[in-house]
């Protein structure tokens, strides 16, 4: 397996992670998407 930094670099190169991976790594991106979906589901 890859260590975290190598896996993150590979994900960035393939476009799966942003150039600034803070939102991806710390879960902010997923939390924001969940909030949007919850808002849409309960309108």
N, C-alpha and C positions, 0 to 999 in steps of 0.2 A: 504494500500500500504506500501511498504518498503521505508525507507529513503535511500539516495544515497549510503552511505557506506555499508549498509546491502545488497542492490541490487548488488553493485560491488563485494562484497565478495562472494555472491551466484554465480555470473557470473564467477568469477575466479575458484570457486570450481567445476563448471560444465564444465570448459574449454572454455567458450565463451570469456573470457578476459584473457590477459596475466598476468603472475605473477607481472610484472611491467606494470601497466595499462596506463602509460603515453600516448603511441601511440593510444590506444583505446579511452581514455577519451578526449584527446585534439584534436582528429580528424586526427592525422598524418597518421595513418594506412589507413584510408579511402582515404585521399588525395593521398597517394602513390599509392594505387590501381587504383584510377581514372587516375593518370598520366600514369601508365603502360597501361591501357586500351586505353587511348587516343593515345598513341604512337603506339600501335598495330593497332588501327583502321585507322590511317592516314599514314601508311607506303606505 
